[in-house]
Amino acid sequence: MPDNTEIYIKIATAVVSAFLGYHRYMISLLNKKVDKDDCGRQQEILAEKRLNIEIILEERTKTIFKKQEEIQEDLKIIKEHITKNGR
């Protein structure tokens, strides 16, 4: 009888260790999938933020050029006024 008990214990430990190994394997696959999903989502967020930054930069550049043109027009008016009053 003791021999049968040893065999049952060995079989039970083999089954339990196989189950634990399979469980660890499945958890590692799940973690890899989650990491890939997270990485993909992060890439989408970064691309969206880059696009927003590019749009903001473009708008600010346009505004700067508009303001520069307005300043040049104001300078022309000032020069004209100085030349008229200077004579």
C-alpha angles and dihedrals in degrees: 000000000000089000091057091050091053090050092050091049092049091049092047093049091047091051093046093047091048090050092049091048091050090047092052090048092052092047091052091051090049091050091051090051091049091048091051091048091048091048092050092049091048090052090052091050092048092049090050092049091048090052091049091049092049090051092049092048091049092050092047091048090052090049092050092052091048091051090047091053090049090051090050090051090049090050090052090053091048091049091050091049092049093048092048094048094038094063 
